[in-house]
Each structure stands twice: as structure tokens, then as C-alpha cells.
């Protein structure tokens, strides 16, 4: 995997410490050490890295940088805890998950504050993510009791046949920075409900949300070794997880490029893979669409999490008769978005996560304009080094970089189309296949597009489609397997078939 280097933490002065930390009702939720085998542990050399607020650059925490040997110790702990955890009745595991769920909801304001400070997203969105994260814990607590429902009718005389699902074993969870709480609980709650123990590595940009969830898991009564968090640089830790034969499943959310490398690394030990990878979502707006509805959907599909979302609508295709009116109305709405720090009231667009994302967004804007696109918004001065002003690019040609590369920024690319067959072909012309959006009042067309679009999820006349009960995932190179729903639980299990002779 590509290494990301995080500098050794500088010793903060009093002026560096973020003043918003004083708003924490429960300061114990701000953890700076890894959590292994029921103990909070740091690197042997006390090596740490800074977590800084993307909006201000102020230090939020100094987190322990662990390494490959620590990753092995976490797998040791998870392996020791596995036999007792998998022997628990499903109802016992469910009770612990319900306790964890209740504690998450009780601490939602603090968890949202921590998330905004380390990730930069608006506080209102962070509150929504905490509720979303908690919903997975509640869902899988209930599903734990319904795991084994399959039966087999015997085709052999004098034989009784049974099929049951058993936990795979130790599960590794590699989570991203854009949804640091929800992506952990969606994986962890499913694995724990299935009877697996877990070793998790959160993004080194946003480890604090995962560590806070571990603190609440400990309070809920999760036994030592069942839930482990290893912080530090991704490459040595993830590689050690991938190489360890005791790890039987790797669940990863991140880029397709890194997903390929993880899959290759895991091939030697034939691990189960669950991967939610890149997205390059199209939004198809047809001439029969209601203009206000179409613009509302485009706003929600593009600008949530400041555009840093694998579900974001990156390529917006509008049928030519509606094109001019749509671009004008869309530009007006984009221009009214409030940009600022996530903790400021009414902020809708926060900073991006890092300077690389800013550079990529600006390169995509410059490339599109050089190829003839019109920049209708976003040409004002930025308010800080990690901000990209909400930008609308119209008349974007298919050859532009933004039409082929995933965009993790508040930059919308709009282009016209003429026929349904044409736009379906253009929408499908990508290696990605996570989600697609359609706006049309034609019911037959909606059903046709639901079939013809090569995406794991298709949203018709709405944006919000995710949640604990649905199978989240993509086609082609947007992923392997599904998260959430019953399918997300089964991903952490193996089928065992038992045939008993009755004679």
C-alpha cells in the first residue's frame, strides 16, 4: 500500500490546544492511546502524531503511533478472546451491542464535536453521522439473534441435514476519514454480532472517533480482546494484518487503488474480503423532471460532507431542453452555500481533509476550464488553505479529468445530453459502479434505468437511500461484497453443512 507519512508530533503550547475541547461534557472520550486487549496503550518510544482541526490548524490531540509488532499483539489479543466470544449466546452478544448503542446515543454531542474537530465536517452533519453510526449497532444487535435461519430438506434416505453460519474468526477493519464513526460501526457491529473479534485501524487523519467508540465499548462491557484499535501509519499495520493467517476477513473502505493492493496482499492467505471502494456517481436529470426537485437533489447529492463522499454525484447529466434553466438555478443555490469552520452556526461547507485534496480539486477545475467548461461559481477567494469554494462547472466535456476521476471536493460538473440511450452509455463508461441518481417523472423510464445503469445502488427521485437495513455496495471496481443488512452480517460468517446418519 502507498504509505502516508505523518510527522512526529510537536510539543504543543497552550495556545495550540483547541479551545473547543472545553466544550466536551465527558473529556474521557478524547483518547490519545491505542486500545489493545482491554488496555489503553502507547508506542514503546512514546512516538506520537498530531491531529489538527482542518479549519484552524490547531492541535486537537497527540495520538500514539504504533507499528507492525503492535498490530500482531492486537491479533494475539483478538485470537485469545475469540473462543469465549463466539461461544456466547447470540442474545448475550446482542445485549452488549444494545448497551454500546445506548452509550453512543447518550454521548452523541461529544462524539459529534470530536468528529468535527478532527474531520472538519459541519457539526450538524456530524450529529447526523453519530445517529447513523448508532443505527448499525442497534440493527446488528437484533440480527445477531436471527443469524441461523436456513434449513435443508434431505435428498438422502436416512440422513438429516443441517446448515449453519459460524463466525469467520478474527476480523480486520480498515476505516476511512470521511465517515470515521459510521464506517467503523457498520463493520464492527456486524462482525461482533456474527461472533467475530476485531482489530481495527482507523485513518490516521481521524483516529479520535474510533478511540471514543472503543471507550464506550469498554463501558458497555465488551470483553478484553474483543474490540481492538491500533493507531499509526497505515502501511505497516495493514500489511501485518493482511499477512497474518489468523485474520480471516478484511473489511476495507477506501480507494480502488488501495483496495487492489490489499486484495493482492490477502491472496496468499485466502482471506474473505469485504470492500467498499471508489465511486464516480452519475446524476441523470431528464427533461420531464420538476426543476426545483432536480436542483434540490443535485445539491444534496453533491455537497454533503463538503463533497468528500463516495456517494457524491460527480457527473451531472441534464437533458438539453432543461439544461439552461437547471444550470442557472443550480448556480444560484451553490452561490448561497455558507462556507466556514464546522463549528460555526449554519456552516454547510467545511474545509477539505488535507492539502492533496485541495490540489486535486483545483487541478480538475483548471483542466475542465482549459477544455472549454464554463466556471459559473467558485471563483472567489478561499477563506483558508484547506477550503475549496463551492464550484459549478457547466458544459464539461467527457474528456475532462473531472469526468473520469473521483472528485472529493465541493465541485459539480454538469453536461448536457440528448437521448436516454446516450446518457446511459456515458454514465456506464467508468470502472466504478457504486451509486447512480435519476430524476424523472416517467415511471417506465425509472424502471428501465434501474436495470440499465451498472451500479450497485440506484436512487430514483431522491438522495437518501442508505441505512442499516440495506445492502450497501457497488459493482465493477467499486467494491466486493455488501455492508449493512443481513448480507453485511453474513459476510463475517462461513457456512457449515452437517450431515447426520439416522440409521
PyMOL commands that set and color helices and strands:
alter all, ss='L'
color gray80, all
select helices_A, chain A and resi 19-23+27-29+68-87+90-106+108-119+123-146+182-194+208-220+234-243+256-269+291-307+320-335+355-370+401-403+420-428+443-452+476-478+485-490
alter helices_A, ss='H'
color red, helices_A
select strands_A, chain A and resi 34-36+39-41+48-52+59-64+159-167+170-174+197-201+227-229+247-253+272-276+281-285+313-319+374-375+391-394+411-417+435-439+457-460+479-480+493-501
alter strands_A, ss='S'
color yellow, strands_A
deselect
rebuild
show_as cartoon
